[in-house]
Amino acid sequence: MGSLSPPFNTPPFAPIAGIRTMFDAMQVLRQTCVSYGFRCFKVITLPAKKAGGDDKISTLSTISSWPPDLIAEYDRLDLARNSPILEQLRKQITPLVFKVDDVNNRRPVPEPDSAGPLFARYDLTMGVYFPVHDFRGLRHAVSFMGDREPLTVEELSTLAMFATMLIERISTISASDLATKSVLNARETEILQWTAEGKTSSEIASITGLSEHTVNHYATIATQKLGCSNRTQAVVHAMRLGLFK
């Protein structure tokens, strides 16, 4: 991202420059969430159009610290179908601050009877969503939820800028990963996958019907394309990118 100038060289902005992976983004979000007194966070990507009630919070979420049981129950109850929050996020570009009870009361009967106790079980009484468009035009939202006092104007402004910078960073990483995935051809990917399974070049040659020299050639090319210094690093990087089926 380049060097940051004040106030972006201070928390919560400074750590964003160090994000290289989605795991890094998760750690930065967790740190920010705790610093502002929230209980959990979530980053979602919204489809351009409502998918006829087929949306699940588990599939919309890019990064999330929601308790697994909360996510499972939310989706089991199909609460995304009539979510006033998700519907509003498709139209709104400013921060969306809400009280959980107010949102649940806007749901059609009998959803409030199940949604209310579900969020209360995890002490989630309020929250905020920050809608952000990335450079590809995709609509995302960064959210924080908990049971703290209402956000101050300064906190709201700071977190809105944090969300914008975070999505920019995450989107850049995602685009880079997609570009990398398209770099390797099928044979190069296959060689790395056999290597990941512990096969030697000689064994891979027997399996694929290639010469050992050709196997090593494909492995070398794949390693170079992934920007790695050796075959082991290339295998690890390919695994992180999800290249192996």
Phi, psi and omega per residue, in radians:
M1 nan -0.194 -3.090
G2 1.546 3.123 -3.126
S3 -1.294 2.585 -3.136
L4 -1.802 2.495 3.093
S5 -1.873 2.738 3.137
P6 -0.948 2.479 -0.006
P7 -1.536 0.221 -3.035
F8 -1.379 -0.005 3.041
N9 -1.691 0.297 3.110
T10 -2.150 2.807 3.087
P11 -1.044 2.568 -0.002
P12 -1.559 0.136 -3.039
F13 -1.367 -0.727 -3.013
A14 -0.925 -0.782 -3.102
P15 -1.088 -0.355 -3.103
I16 -1.068 -0.615 -3.124
A17 -1.100 -0.415 -3.121
G18 -1.568 -0.003 -3.125
I19 -1.280 2.118 3.103
R20 -2.074 -0.386 -3.105
T21 -2.390 2.964 3.085
M22 -1.141 -0.541 3.074
F23 -1.098 -0.724 3.075
D24 -1.045 -0.745 3.141
A25 -1.093 -0.687 3.097
M26 -1.052 -0.751 -3.120
Q27 -1.156 -0.710 3.125
V28 -1.154 -0.724 3.101
L29 -1.112 -0.731 3.136
R30 -1.084 -0.754 3.130
Q31 -1.086 -0.769 -3.140
T32 -1.177 -0.712 3.135
C33 -1.011 -0.849 -3.136
V34 -1.151 -0.721 -3.101
S35 -1.053 -0.574 -3.105
Y36 -1.712 0.155 3.021
G37 1.351 0.384 3.075
F38 -1.611 2.929 -3.141
R39 -1.751 -0.572 -3.121
C40 -2.675 2.890 -3.109
F41 -2.415 2.887 3.131
K42 -2.790 2.479 2.978
V43 -2.077 2.184 -3.128
I44 -2.113 2.705 3.018
T45 -2.042 2.138 -3.062
L46 -1.666 2.340 3.043
P47 -1.081 2.725 3.130
A48 -1.054 -0.625 3.131
K49 -2.242 2.674 3.086
K50 -1.079 2.281 -3.016
A51 -1.559 0.664 3.053
G52 1.069 0.586 3.105
G53 1.464 0.077 -3.120
D54 -1.476 -0.139 -3.113
D55 -1.110 2.425 3.019
K56 -2.175 2.472 -3.113
I57 -1.130 -0.480 3.127
S58 -1.196 -0.561 3.136
T59 -1.550 -0.482 3.098
L60 -1.292 -0.468 -3.040
S61 -1.335 2.229 3.022
T62 -1.534 -0.788 3.087
I63 -2.408 2.417 -3.120
S64 -2.725 2.500 3.009
S65 -1.996 0.236 3.037
W66 -1.009 2.430 3.064
P67 -0.977 2.395 -3.122
P68 -0.940 -0.656 3.140
D69 -1.158 -0.591 3.106
L70 -1.162 -0.791 3.132
I71 -1.078 -0.814 -3.108
A72 -1.075 -0.759 -3.120
E73 -1.237 -0.683 3.105
Y74 -1.012 -0.784 -3.133
D75 -1.298 -0.599 3.109
R76 -1.091 -0.668 3.126
L77 -1.411 -0.093 3.114
D78 1.032 0.740 -3.051
L79 -1.319 -0.261 3.101
A80 -1.249 -0.431 -3.064
R81 -0.964 -0.817 -3.089
N82 -1.992 0.443 -3.087
S83 -1.129 2.031 3.081
P84 -1.093 -0.537 -3.136
I85 -1.168 -0.896 -3.112
L86 -1.077 -0.694 3.129
E87 -1.118 -0.721 -3.126
Q88 -1.225 -0.602 -3.128
L89 -1.163 -0.397 3.104
R90 -1.249 -0.270 -3.076
K91 -2.036 -0.435 -2.945
Q92 -1.670 2.519 3.100
I93 -2.024 -0.128 3.113
T94 -1.733 2.801 -3.142
P95 -0.962 2.457 -3.123
L96 -1.961 1.763 3.131
V97 -1.644 2.385 -3.060
F98 -2.604 2.741 2.932
K99 -1.806 2.356 -3.054
V100 -1.036 -0.737 -3.135
D101 -1.068 -0.711 3.141
D102 -1.108 -0.717 -3.139
V103 -1.157 -0.809 -3.108
N104 -1.128 -0.562 3.129
N105 -1.220 -0.283 3.100
R106 -1.538 -0.077 3.114
R107 -1.349 2.673 3.082
P108 -1.234 2.589 3.077
V109 -1.117 2.398 0.170
P110 -1.806 0.343 -3.040
E111 -0.985 -0.674 -3.138
P112 -1.001 -0.514 -3.116
D113 -1.181 -0.467 3.129
S114 -1.774 -0.625 -3.108
A115 -1.200 -0.713 -3.116
G116 -1.019 -0.997 3.132
P117 -1.075 -0.552 -3.127
L118 -1.076 -0.867 -3.125
F119 -1.289 -0.562 3.112
A120 -1.113 -0.567 -3.138
R121 -1.035 -0.494 -3.104
Y122 -1.898 0.285 3.118
D123 0.973 0.735 3.101
L124 -1.876 1.771 -3.063
T125 -1.925 -0.300 -3.109
M126 -2.643 2.951 3.107
G127 -3.036 -3.118 3.136
V128 -2.622 2.447 3.027
Y129 -2.031 2.420 3.083
F130 -2.035 1.788 3.120
P131 -1.212 2.387 -3.137
V132 -2.517 2.333 2.996
H133 -1.677 2.396 3.086
D134 -1.586 -3.095 -3.047
F135 -1.226 -0.212 3.090
R136 -1.658 -0.014 -3.141
G137 1.548 0.067 3.112
L138 -1.328 2.514 -3.114
R139 -1.690 2.149 3.109
H140 -2.121 2.987 3.016
A141 -2.644 2.338 3.071
V142 -1.804 2.247 -3.099
S143 -2.232 2.672 3.019
F144 -2.321 2.438 3.120
M145 -2.373 2.652 3.126
G146 -3.127 -2.630 3.124
D147 -2.362 0.586 -3.105
R148 -1.501 3.074 3.073
E149 -1.195 2.812 3.123
P150 -0.983 2.571 3.123
L151 -1.174 2.487 3.025
T152 -1.344 2.902 3.110
V153 -1.051 -0.702 -3.135
E154 -1.152 -0.749 3.125
E155 -1.109 -0.731 -3.137
L156 -1.090 -0.750 3.140
S157 -1.149 -0.755 -3.125
T158 -1.129 -0.800 -3.119
L159 -1.207 -0.529 3.079
A160 -1.133 -0.752 3.099
M161 -1.186 -0.673 3.087
F162 -1.028 -0.803 -3.124
A163 -1.072 -0.740 3.132
T164 -1.082 -0.803 -3.130
M165 -1.191 -0.653 -3.141
L166 -1.132 -0.818 -3.139
I167 -1.107 -0.655 3.091
E168 -1.040 -0.755 -3.114
R169 -1.208 -0.812 -3.128
I170 -1.088 -0.724 -3.123
S171 -1.138 -0.652 3.100
T172 -1.122 -0.747 3.120
I173 -1.111 -0.786 -3.129
S174 -1.088 -0.745 3.129
A175 -1.129 -0.681 3.116
S176 -1.137 -0.730 3.137
D177 -1.122 -0.717 3.123
L178 -1.129 -0.687 3.119
A179 -1.125 -0.700 -3.136
T180 -1.157 -0.704 -3.139
K181 -1.044 -0.585 -3.086
S182 -1.444 -0.125 -3.088
V183 -1.325 -0.762 -3.086
L184 -1.348 2.414 3.034
N185 -1.510 3.068 -3.032
A186 -1.065 -0.704 -3.101
R187 -1.203 -0.707 3.112
E188 -1.100 -0.725 3.103
T189 -1.124 -0.717 -3.137
E190 -1.075 -0.755 -3.125
I191 -1.098 -0.759 3.123
L192 -1.151 -0.619 -3.131
Q193 -1.177 -0.720 3.069
W194 -1.129 -0.642 3.093
T195 -1.097 -0.699 3.119
A196 -1.094 -0.469 3.141
E197 -1.539 0.138 3.024
G198 1.572 0.194 -3.125
K199 -1.430 2.484 3.068
T200 -1.432 2.963 3.124
S201 -1.062 -0.664 3.133
S202 -1.129 -0.749 3.136
E203 -1.168 -0.713 3.128
I204 -1.118 -0.630 3.111
A205 -1.084 -0.728 3.135
S206 -1.166 -0.677 -3.113
I207 -1.204 -0.744 -3.024
T208 -1.607 -0.266 -3.104
G209 1.428 0.181 3.103
L210 -1.633 2.894 3.032
S211 -1.376 2.732 3.129
E212 -1.072 -0.624 3.112
H213 -1.079 -0.732 -3.136
T214 -1.180 -0.693 3.090
V215 -1.022 -0.821 -3.135
N216 -1.133 -0.588 3.115
H217 -1.128 -0.833 3.119
Y218 -1.063 -0.731 -3.127
A219 -1.111 -0.700 3.141
T220 -1.154 -0.782 3.130
I221 -1.084 -0.764 3.137
A222 -1.094 -0.707 3.132
T223 -1.086 -0.749 3.136
Q224 -1.166 -0.725 -3.123
K225 -1.104 -0.597 -3.126
L226 -1.467 -0.010 3.107
G227 1.241 0.505 -3.117
C228 -1.854 2.829 -3.078
S229 -1.670 -0.294 3.110
N230 -2.646 2.984 -3.050
R231 -1.143 -0.634 3.141
T232 -1.091 -0.798 3.101
Q233 -1.086 -0.663 -3.141
A234 -1.113 -0.715 3.121
V235 -1.094 -0.803 -3.136
V236 -1.084 -0.757 -3.134
H237 -1.136 -0.730 3.127
A238 -1.103 -0.665 3.108
M239 -1.121 -0.742 3.132
R240 -1.104 -0.556 -3.138
L241 -1.438 -0.120 3.138
G242 1.276 0.560 -3.095
L243 -1.329 -0.401 -3.085
F244 -1.597 2.320 3.139
K245 -1.494 nan nan
